[in-house]
Amino acid sequence: MAKRQYEKLVELFGANQNAETTRDVYTRELRRFFEVSGLNDVKKVKVEHILEYKASNKDMAPMTQRRRLSVLRQFFKFCCDIGALKHNPTKGVKLPRGQSRDPRPLTRKEAEKLLSVIDRTTLTGKRDYAFLVLMLNTGLRLAEALRLNDTDIINDKRHCLVRVNGKGNREDSVKLVPEVRRALDAWLKVKPGDSAPLFTTSQGRRIGPRAVQLRLNLYAEKAGFERPVSPHDLRHTFARLSHHAGTDVLLIQEALRHRSLETTHRYLRRMARLDDTAFDRLRPIVA
């Protein structure tokens, strides 16, 4: 049976994605759109079809709605870039608004579940596991983690440290527990090329915040979470677990690299409005 016109473009689009899991998700979402719309040719897709598809997903979780439209945006932009389309039918179609919310840190069980669904036999899985273990066990900001280079990991006889370039170009050193060090070592052994960025694509380019959020969305869905997880939630998870383990607030301030103690208190006050969960003494979060 001959392939429908859109399938060739979907395959070509998928081939441009770095991770196999991402390719599978994107392909599944695009095929769903074309099946729902009843169209076989990308040139016949109009903005009305995109709006109808958006409306058909209104009862889905906000994370799912945003992912489906985001994939369409990327696909049709790709079609325009390669000359398969002259006009992008998703242009002007807004993603569902993200709701303003208090931070929602994960429980220890949720954090461990999130890590457990990562396939660490793959290149991308080793990278993602190292990245998330680092975030969960240090409280780094997303921008701080993405700016890291290989040379920012400092090993000496007693400690393993990561040099962090934080807000206001402020440089700090954060101690890494052995579990984080092992996760980073596993990634560095297979990291492609010799480029400076610590966390890269398979082509050696530094990964960006959008890629991180897409991967988090994927793992949250695989873990069976009914809510989205943001990179900032991982920072709050570190703070919450530290607080429940009895860590002094001044030490939490130092770990989060807050210039003002009031900022740290504000973090903890917002968390106090959440349902408490009994935590063990602070220990590394791994799967």
C-alpha positions as CSV (number, residue, x, y, z in Angstrom):
1,M,0.0,0.0,0.0
2,A,1.4,3.4,-1.0
3,K,2.3,5.8,1.8
4,R,0.0,8.7,2.3
5,Q,1.6,12.1,1.4
6,Y,2.0,13.3,5.0
7,E,3.7,10.1,6.2
8,K,6.8,10.8,4.2
9,L,7.1,14.2,5.8
10,V,6.4,12.8,9.2
11,E,9.2,10.3,8.7
12,L,11.6,13.0,7.5
13,F,10.6,15.2,10.5
14,G,11.2,12.3,12.9
15,A,14.6,11.6,11.4
16,N,15.6,15.1,12.5
17,Q,14.9,14.4,16.2
18,N,17.8,13.4,18.3
19,A,16.2,10.8,20.6
20,E,14.3,7.7,19.5
21,T,11.7,8.2,22.3
22,T,11.1,11.8,21.0
23,R,10.7,10.5,17.5
24,D,8.2,8.0,18.6
25,V,6.1,10.5,20.5
26,Y,6.2,13.1,17.7
27,T,5.2,10.5,15.1
28,R,2.3,9.2,17.2
29,E,1.0,12.7,17.8
30,L,1.2,13.7,14.1
31,R,-0.5,10.5,13.0
32,R,-3.3,11.2,15.5
33,F,-3.8,14.7,14.1
34,F,-4.1,13.5,10.5
35,E,-6.4,10.6,11.4
36,V,-8.7,12.9,13.4
37,S,-8.7,15.6,10.7
38,G,-9.2,13.0,7.9
39,L,-6.5,14.7,5.7
40,N,-3.7,13.0,3.8
41,D,-1.9,16.0,2.4
42,V,-0.1,18.7,4.4
43,K,-1.0,21.2,1.8
44,K,-4.7,20.8,2.5
45,V,-4.3,21.6,6.2
46,K,-5.8,25.0,7.1
47,V,-5.9,27.0,10.3
48,E,-9.5,25.8,10.7
49,H,-8.3,22.2,11.0
50,I,-5.8,23.2,13.7
51,L,-8.5,25.0,15.7
52,E,-10.9,22.1,15.4
53,Y,-8.2,19.7,16.6
54,K,-7.3,22.1,19.5
55,A,-11.0,22.1,20.5
56,S,-11.3,18.3,20.3
57,N,-8.5,18.1,22.9
58,K,-10.1,20.5,25.4
59,D,-11.0,17.8,27.9
60,M,-7.4,16.5,28.0
61,A,-4.9,17.4,30.7
62,P,-3.3,20.9,30.0
63,M,0.1,19.2,29.6
64,T,-1.3,16.9,26.9
65,Q,-3.0,19.8,25.1
66,R,0.2,21.8,25.0
67,R,2.3,18.9,23.8
68,R,0.0,18.0,20.9
69,L,-0.2,21.6,19.6
70,S,3.5,22.1,20.2
71,V,4.3,19.1,18.0
72,L,2.1,20.4,15.3
73,R,3.8,23.8,15.4
74,Q,7.2,22.2,15.1
75,F,6.1,19.9,12.3
76,F,4.5,22.5,10.1
77,K,7.5,24.9,10.7
78,F,9.7,22.1,9.5
79,C,7.5,21.6,6.4
80,C,7.9,25.3,5.6
81,D,11.6,25.3,6.2
82,I,12.2,22.5,3.6
83,G,9.8,24.0,1.1
84,A,7.0,21.5,1.4
85,L,4.6,24.3,2.5
86,K,4.5,28.0,1.8
87,H,2.3,29.0,4.8
88,N,2.3,27.5,8.3
89,P,-1.3,26.7,9.3
90,T,-0.4,26.8,13.0
91,K,0.7,30.4,12.8
92,G,-1.4,32.5,15.2
93,V,-2.8,29.5,17.0
94,K,-2.0,30.0,20.7
95,L,-1.1,27.2,23.0
96,P,-3.4,26.7,26.0
97,R,-2.4,29.0,28.8
98,G,-0.3,27.6,31.5
99,Q,-2.1,28.1,34.8
100,S,-0.3,30.2,37.4
101,R,0.3,27.9,40.4
102,D,2.3,27.4,43.5
103,P,5.4,25.2,43.1
104,R,4.5,21.5,43.3
105,P,7.6,19.7,44.6
106,L,7.6,15.9,44.2
107,T,7.5,13.5,47.0
108,R,10.5,11.2,47.4
109,K,8.5,8.3,45.9
110,E,7.4,10.5,42.9
111,A,11.0,11.7,42.3
112,E,12.2,8.1,42.4
113,K,9.4,7.0,40.1
114,L,10.3,9.8,37.6
115,L,13.9,8.6,37.5
116,S,12.9,4.9,37.3
117,V,11.1,5.3,33.9
118,I,14.3,6.6,32.2
119,D,15.9,4.0,29.9
120,R,19.5,4.2,31.0
121,T,20.7,1.8,28.4
122,T,20.4,4.5,25.7
123,L,22.6,7.5,25.1
124,T,19.7,10.0,25.7
125,G,18.6,8.1,28.8
126,K,22.1,8.3,30.4
127,R,22.1,12.0,29.7
128,D,18.6,12.6,31.0
129,Y,19.2,10.5,34.1
130,A,22.4,12.4,34.9
131,F,20.7,15.8,34.3
132,L,17.6,15.0,36.5
133,V,19.7,13.4,39.3
134,L,21.9,16.5,39.3
135,M,18.9,18.8,39.5
136,L,17.1,16.8,42.2
137,N,20.1,16.5,44.5
138,T,21.6,20.0,44.2
139,G,18.6,22.4,43.6
140,L,20.3,24.0,40.7
141,R,18.3,26.4,38.6
142,L,17.6,25.2,35.1
143,A,19.7,27.9,33.5
144,E,22.6,27.1,35.8
145,A,22.5,23.4,34.9
146,L,22.2,24.2,31.1
147,R,25.3,26.5,31.3
148,L,27.5,23.8,32.7
149,N,30.6,22.7,30.8
150,D,32.7,19.5,31.3
151,T,35.4,21.6,33.0
152,D,32.9,22.7,35.7
153,I,33.1,19.3,37.2
154,I,36.0,19.3,39.7
155,N,37.3,16.2,41.2
156,D,39.8,16.1,44.0
157,K,40.8,13.4,46.6
158,R,38.1,14.4,49.0
159,H,35.2,15.9,47.1
160,C,33.5,16.2,43.7
161,L,32.3,19.7,43.1
162,V,30.4,21.5,40.3
163,R,31.3,25.1,39.6
164,V,28.0,27.0,39.1
165,N,27.6,30.4,37.3
166,G,24.5,31.6,39.0
167,K,22.3,34.8,39.0
168,G,24.2,38.0,38.6
169,N,27.2,36.1,37.2
170,R,27.9,34.9,40.7
171,E,30.2,31.9,40.8
172,D,29.6,29.2,43.4
173,S,30.8,25.6,44.0
174,V,28.3,22.9,44.9
175,K,29.3,19.6,46.4
176,L,28.1,16.5,44.6
177,V,27.2,13.3,46.5
178,P,28.7,10.1,45.1
179,E,25.4,9.0,43.5
180,V,25.3,12.2,41.4
181,R,29.0,11.8,40.5
182,R,28.4,8.2,39.3
183,A,25.4,9.3,37.1
184,L,27.6,12.1,35.6
185,D,30.5,9.7,35.0
186,A,28.1,7.2,33.2
187,W,27.0,10.0,30.9
188,L,30.5,11.4,30.3
189,K,31.7,7.9,29.2
190,V,29.3,7.9,26.3
191,K,28.9,11.6,25.6
192,P,29.4,12.1,21.9
193,G,32.3,14.3,20.6
194,D,34.5,16.5,22.7
195,S,32.4,19.7,22.8
196,A,32.6,21.8,26.0
197,P,28.9,21.7,27.1
198,L,28.2,19.1,29.7
199,F,24.7,18.2,28.5
200,T,24.5,17.9,24.8
201,T,22.5,16.4,21.9
202,S,23.8,13.5,19.9
203,Q,25.4,16.0,17.6
204,G,27.3,17.7,20.4
205,R,25.2,20.8,20.7
206,R,24.2,22.2,24.1
207,I,20.6,21.2,25.0
208,G,18.1,24.0,25.7
209,P,15.3,24.6,28.2
210,R,12.6,23.5,25.7
211,A,14.2,20.2,25.2
212,V,14.4,19.7,28.9
213,Q,10.7,20.4,29.4
214,L,9.7,18.1,26.6
215,R,11.7,15.3,28.1
216,L,10.2,16.0,31.5
217,N,6.7,15.9,30.0
218,L,7.5,12.6,28.5
219,Y,8.8,11.0,31.7
220,A,6.0,12.5,33.8
221,E,3.5,10.9,31.4
222,K,5.4,7.5,31.5
223,A,5.5,7.7,35.3
224,G,1.7,8.0,35.3
225,F,1.6,11.5,36.8
226,E,-1.7,13.4,36.4
227,R,0.1,16.8,36.5
228,P,3.0,18.3,34.6
229,V,6.4,18.7,36.2
230,S,8.5,21.7,35.5
231,P,12.3,22.0,36.0
232,H,11.6,24.5,38.7
233,D,9.6,21.9,40.6
234,L,12.8,19.8,40.8
235,R,14.5,22.7,42.6
236,H,11.6,23.0,45.0
237,T,11.7,19.2,45.5
238,F,15.3,19.5,46.7
239,A,14.3,22.4,49.1
240,R,11.3,20.5,50.4
241,L,13.2,17.3,51.1
242,S,16.0,19.2,52.8
243,H,13.5,21.0,55.0
244,H,11.7,17.8,56.0
245,A,15.0,16.2,56.8
246,G,15.6,18.9,59.4
247,T,18.3,20.9,57.5
248,D,18.8,24.3,59.0
249,V,17.2,27.1,56.9
250,L,20.6,28.9,56.6
251,L,22.1,25.8,55.0
252,I,19.1,25.6,52.7
253,Q,19.7,29.2,51.7
254,E,23.3,28.5,51.0
255,A,22.5,25.4,48.9
256,L,19.8,27.3,46.9
257,R,22.2,30.2,46.6
258,H,19.6,32.7,47.6
259,R,21.1,36.1,48.4
260,S,18.2,36.9,50.8
261,L,17.2,34.6,53.6
262,E,13.6,36.0,53.1
263,T,13.6,34.3,49.7
264,T,14.3,31.0,51.3
265,H,11.6,31.5,53.9
266,R,9.2,32.4,51.2
267,Y,10.0,29.1,49.5
268,L,9.3,27.2,52.7
269,R,6.2,29.1,53.6
270,R,4.7,28.3,50.2
271,M,5.5,24.7,50.7
272,A,3.8,24.7,54.1
273,R,0.5,25.2,52.4
274,L,1.0,21.8,50.7
275,D,0.0,18.5,52.3
276,D,2.9,17.2,54.4
277,T,4.4,13.8,53.6
278,A,6.6,12.0,56.1
279,F,10.2,11.9,54.8
280,D,13.3,10.0,55.9
281,R,16.4,11.9,56.8
282,L,17.8,13.5,53.7
283,R,19.4,11.0,51.4
284,P,20.3,11.1,47.7
285,I,17.4,10.8,45.2
286,V,18.2,8.1,42.7
287,A,16.4,5.2,41.0
